[in-house]
């Protein structure tokens, strides 16, 4: 079973959250991978990210609106230009001072 490929995220299919394949567009796919900040990471053809890593405006229909009308959240759709932006950084990266 495929888990979310973001660091420290254990979301799996079947938990009621939407899971998204990496984009086929090479430019957008590269952006997604860069945002993960995982050294030497290359997602498999089955790699996915869960909805937790996207802001509300990344979705065609907001999560809250979808929930309010009884829409299955697992079927949420991302906008064509959506890029993940919400990640929990590893402790080591959090402690590294910026210069």
N, C-alpha and C positions, 0 to 999 in steps of 0.2 A: 504494500500500500504506500502511496506517495504522500509524504508530509510536506508542509510548507517549507520552502528552502531558505527562508530567512533565518539568520542566526537567532538561537534561543526561542524559536517559535515551534510549538509542538502541534499546531493545528493539522488535523487530518480530515480527509473526506468522511462524511457521516456525522460530523459534529454540528451541522446546521449552518456552517459558514460557507460562503462562496469561495471557490478555488479557481485561480486563473492561470492558464498556460502562458509561457513566455511568448511574446509577440514574434511573428514570423519576419516582420520588417527588421532588417539588420540594424538600422540606426536606433530604433526604439528598443530592440532587444539588448543592445549594448548599454543603453541608458539604464535599463532595469538592472542589469548585472553590476554596473558601476555603483548603483545606489545600495546594493547589498553589502558592499565593502568586505567581501569574502575573498581572500587572497587565492589566486589561481583557480577561481570557481568557473565552471562551465556547466550550465544546466543540461540535463539529459532531455531527450524528446518528451519525457513524461514529467519534467520538472514543473512545479507550480508555486505560486504565491497566494496566500489567502487574503481575504478582504480587509484584514486588520492593518495592512500596510498601505492602504489607500485612504485619502481624505474624501469627505462627502462629495466634493465637487468633481471627483474622478469618475463617479457613476452616472450613467444615463438617467436613472431614477434614483433618488436618495434612498438610503437604507431605511430611514425613519418613515418616509412616505410609503415605501414598499411594504413595511411591516404594518402600517396603519390600514392598508387596504387588503391585507391578508395575502400579499404576494409572497411566493416562496423565495426567501432570501438567497438560497443556494443558486438561484437563476439570475442573480444580479448581473448587469452588463457594465463593463467599463467603457468609457469614451475612448475613441480611437487613439487619442494622444495621451492617455493616462500613464503616469509614471509613479511607481511606489515611492512613498516619502516618510513612512512611519516605521522606525526600527528601534529595537532595544540594542544599544551598543554593548559589546563585551566589556567586562569590568576593566580590562587592561586599557582599552581605548578611552574609557571614561576618565581614567586617572592620568592619562598622558596630557601634560600641559601643552597648550597651543603657543607657538612662538611666532 
